[in-house]
Amino acid sequence: MKKLFLLTGFMMAFAVQVVAQTSTSNVTPPSMVAPKGHPNTASAGWKPLFASDLSDAGFPKGVWSMDDGGVLTATADKAIWTAIPYDDFVLDLLFKTADGTNSGVVVHASDTTNWIPNSVEIQIADDYAKTWAESPTNWQCGAFFGHQAAIKQQLVKKPDEWNRYTVTCQGKMIYVVLNNQLINTIDLSKFTSAKTNPDGSEVPSWLSKAPADLPLHGYIGLQGKHAGAPIYFRNLKIKTL
């Protein structure tokens, strides 16, 4: 009887511990709640991503410039990079496409010289142009380029209209809000192959590293004038988490 009592007590204690661990593991920490819209960048903790004279940015001389109205653009297909790497953060900005624009917001870049396989690109594109409208959806605006499409296409406005983007990076999670709608929730830990995405689609050959293996400490960049079509940015602000 004594042995039975001890065994019963042990089993009850074990069950309580398992339930407690299970309950804890299913609770999403407040910091990991997906954003519902754009943040208030006038609140505490926000700062410009780049200085107005771009003195704290890395780019080839003469390629990027910011005009008196705060509009940032490039004359060539060369990215602009932050001077320092980041971990967890929220990036908020406005962008405007032209006819045929293909650009992107680049995060977690561990190598800015060879950034394409060593980073995560959140796509910006003129989805109304034939080239991009007929491309795979994971090449269109709001996509985790080459890996995961946005949940909705052509939410981006037509060329010459300003759009708002908020990209939140928290650990392995990335949230993308476009024009006040959460359009992509990316769990990098699920992208364990450099050849095949979780949905079975093929990864472009130039993305030669599995996203799950990429460092999360990296530089933030913007892609320049790709394929002859310009891109325009303004109101770029960041808040570290």
C-alpha positions as CSV (number, residue, x, y, z in Angstrom):
1,M,0.0,0.0,0.0
2,K,2.8,2.4,0.9
3,K,4.5,1.7,-2.4
4,L,1.3,2.3,-4.3
5,F,0.7,5.6,-2.5
6,L,4.2,6.8,-3.3
7,L,3.8,5.7,-7.0
8,T,0.5,7.5,-7.2
9,G,2.0,10.6,-5.7
10,F,4.9,10.5,-8.2
11,M,2.6,10.1,-11.1
12,M,0.4,13.0,-10.0
13,A,3.4,15.3,-9.6
14,F,4.7,14.2,-13.0
15,A,1.4,14.9,-14.6
16,V,1.2,18.4,-13.1
17,Q,4.7,19.2,-14.3
18,V,3.8,18.1,-17.9
19,V,0.6,20.1,-17.9
20,A,2.5,23.2,-16.7
21,Q,5.2,22.8,-19.3
22,T,2.7,22.2,-22.1
23,S,0.6,25.3,-21.0
24,T,3.8,27.4,-20.9
25,S,5.0,26.3,-24.3
26,N,1.6,27.2,-25.9
27,V,1.6,30.7,-24.6
28,T,2.9,33.2,-27.1
29,P,5.0,35.9,-25.3
30,P,3.6,39.4,-25.6
31,S,6.6,40.5,-27.6
32,M,5.8,37.9,-30.3
33,V,2.2,39.0,-31.0
34,A,1.8,39.7,-34.7
35,P,1.2,43.4,-35.5
36,K,-2.2,44.3,-36.8
37,G,-1.2,47.5,-38.6
38,H,1.5,50.2,-38.7
39,P,3.1,51.6,-35.5
40,N,3.2,55.1,-34.2
41,T,6.7,56.2,-35.1
42,A,6.3,59.4,-33.2
43,S,6.4,57.5,-29.9
44,A,9.6,56.9,-27.9
45,G,12.4,54.7,-29.2
46,W,12.1,55.5,-32.9
47,K,15.0,57.0,-34.8
48,P,15.9,57.6,-38.5
49,L,17.4,54.6,-40.3
50,F,19.8,57.0,-42.1
51,A,21.0,60.5,-41.5
52,S,19.7,63.0,-44.0
53,D,23.2,63.4,-45.5
54,L,23.7,59.6,-45.6
55,S,26.9,59.9,-43.6
56,D,26.0,56.8,-41.6
57,A,25.2,54.7,-44.6
58,G,27.3,52.3,-46.7
59,F,26.9,52.5,-50.5
60,P,29.1,53.1,-53.6
61,K,29.9,56.8,-54.1
62,G,27.3,58.7,-56.1
63,V,24.7,55.9,-56.3
64,W,22.3,56.9,-53.5
65,S,21.1,60.4,-52.6
66,M,18.4,62.0,-50.5
67,D,16.7,65.2,-51.7
68,D,15.6,68.2,-49.7
69,G,12.2,66.5,-49.3
70,G,13.7,63.5,-47.7
71,V,13.2,61.2,-50.7
72,L,15.9,58.5,-51.1
73,T,16.7,57.0,-54.4
74,A,19.5,55.3,-56.4
75,T,20.9,55.6,-59.9
76,A,22.2,52.0,-60.1
77,D,21.5,48.5,-58.9
78,K,23.6,48.9,-55.8
79,A,22.2,48.5,-52.2
80,I,22.5,50.9,-49.4
81,W,23.3,49.5,-45.9
82,T,23.1,50.6,-42.3
83,A,26.5,51.3,-40.7
84,I,25.7,48.9,-37.8
85,P,24.1,45.4,-37.6
86,Y,20.8,44.9,-35.8
87,D,19.1,42.0,-34.0
88,D,15.4,42.4,-33.2
89,F,13.8,45.6,-34.5
90,V,10.8,47.2,-36.2
91,L,11.5,49.1,-39.5
92,D,8.9,51.4,-40.9
93,L,9.1,53.3,-44.2
94,L,7.3,54.7,-47.2
95,F,8.1,53.5,-50.7
96,K,7.0,54.4,-54.2
97,T,7.5,52.3,-57.3
98,A,7.8,53.2,-61.0
99,D,6.8,51.2,-64.0
100,G,8.5,47.8,-63.6
101,T,10.2,48.4,-60.3
102,N,11.8,45.4,-58.6
103,S,13.4,46.3,-55.3
104,G,13.4,45.1,-51.7
105,V,14.0,45.6,-48.0
106,V,16.9,43.4,-47.0
107,V,17.3,42.2,-43.3
108,H,19.7,39.9,-41.5
109,A,22.5,40.5,-44.0
110,S,25.7,39.0,-42.6
111,D,27.7,39.8,-45.8
112,T,26.8,43.1,-47.6
113,T,29.2,42.3,-50.5
114,N,27.5,39.0,-51.3
115,W,24.2,39.8,-49.7
116,I,21.7,37.8,-51.9
117,P,22.3,34.3,-50.3
118,N,23.3,35.8,-47.0
119,S,20.2,37.7,-46.1
120,V,16.4,37.8,-46.1
121,E,14.7,40.0,-48.8
122,I,11.2,41.3,-48.4
123,Q,10.2,42.0,-51.9
124,I,9.1,45.4,-53.4
125,A,7.7,45.2,-56.9
126,D,5.4,46.9,-59.3
127,D,2.9,44.0,-59.4
128,Y,1.0,45.7,-62.2
129,A,3.8,45.4,-64.7
130,K,3.6,42.4,-66.9
131,T,7.0,41.0,-65.9
132,W,6.1,40.8,-62.2
133,A,2.4,40.1,-62.6
134,E,3.3,36.9,-64.4
135,S,6.1,35.9,-62.1
136,P,5.7,33.4,-59.2
137,T,3.7,35.0,-56.3
138,N,6.8,34.6,-54.1
139,W,8.5,37.1,-56.4
140,Q,5.7,39.7,-56.0
141,C,5.4,42.6,-53.5
142,G,5.2,41.6,-49.9
143,A,6.8,38.2,-50.5
144,F,9.8,36.7,-48.7
145,F,11.5,36.7,-52.0
146,G,11.8,33.2,-53.6
147,H,10.4,31.5,-50.6
148,Q,6.9,32.6,-49.4
149,A,4.3,34.8,-51.1
150,A,2.2,37.4,-49.4
151,I,-1.3,36.3,-48.5
152,K,-2.6,38.9,-50.9
153,Q,-1.3,40.2,-54.2
154,Q,-1.6,43.7,-55.7
155,L,-2.1,45.3,-52.4
156,V,0.8,47.5,-53.4
157,K,-0.4,50.7,-55.0
158,K,0.2,51.5,-58.7
159,P,3.4,53.4,-59.7
160,D,3.9,56.9,-58.4
161,E,1.7,56.4,-55.3
162,W,3.3,56.1,-51.8
163,N,3.0,52.8,-49.9
164,R,3.8,52.1,-46.3
165,Y,5.8,49.1,-45.2
166,T,6.5,47.8,-41.6
167,V,8.9,44.9,-41.2
168,T,9.2,43.5,-37.7
169,C,12.1,41.0,-37.0
170,Q,11.9,39.1,-33.7
171,G,14.1,36.1,-33.5
172,K,13.2,33.7,-36.3
173,M,9.9,35.5,-36.9
174,I,9.4,38.3,-39.5
175,Y,6.1,40.1,-39.9
176,V,5.3,42.3,-43.0
177,V,2.6,44.9,-42.9
178,L,1.8,46.6,-46.2
179,N,-0.6,49.5,-46.4
180,N,-2.0,48.7,-42.9
181,Q,-2.5,45.0,-43.6
182,L,-0.5,42.1,-42.2
183,I,0.4,40.3,-45.4
184,N,3.2,37.9,-44.5
185,T,4.2,36.0,-41.4
186,I,7.5,34.3,-41.9
187,D,8.9,31.6,-39.6
188,L,12.5,31.2,-40.7
189,S,13.0,28.0,-38.7
190,K,10.6,26.3,-41.2
191,F,12.8,27.1,-44.2
192,T,15.5,24.4,-43.7
193,S,16.3,23.7,-47.3
194,A,18.2,25.8,-49.9
195,K,16.4,24.0,-52.7
196,T,12.8,23.5,-51.7
197,N,10.4,25.6,-49.7
198,P,8.0,24.2,-47.1
199,D,5.2,24.4,-49.7
200,G,7.1,22.3,-52.2
201,S,8.1,25.1,-54.5
202,E,11.6,25.4,-55.8
203,V,14.0,27.9,-54.4
204,P,15.8,30.1,-57.0
205,S,19.4,28.7,-57.4
206,W,21.1,32.0,-56.4
207,L,19.5,31.7,-52.9
208,S,22.0,29.0,-52.0
209,K,21.7,29.0,-48.2
210,A,18.8,27.7,-46.1
211,P,17.1,30.7,-44.4
212,A,16.8,28.7,-41.1
213,D,20.6,28.7,-40.9
214,L,21.2,32.4,-41.5
215,P,22.5,34.5,-38.7
216,L,19.9,36.8,-37.2
217,H,22.4,39.5,-36.4
218,G,22.9,41.5,-39.5
219,Y,22.7,44.7,-41.5
220,I,19.6,46.3,-43.0
221,G,19.7,47.3,-46.7
222,L,17.6,48.6,-49.5
223,Q,17.9,47.4,-53.1
224,G,18.7,50.0,-55.7
225,K,17.6,50.7,-59.3
226,H,17.2,47.1,-60.5
227,A,16.6,46.3,-64.2
228,G,16.5,50.0,-65.1
229,A,13.4,50.8,-63.0
230,P,13.8,53.2,-60.0
231,I,12.6,53.0,-56.5
232,Y,11.9,55.8,-54.0
233,F,11.9,55.7,-50.2
234,R,11.2,58.2,-47.4
235,N,10.3,58.4,-43.7
236,L,12.6,55.5,-42.9
237,K,12.5,54.9,-39.2
238,I,13.7,52.1,-36.9
239,K,13.1,50.9,-33.3
240,T,15.1,48.3,-31.7
241,L,13.4,45.6,-29.6
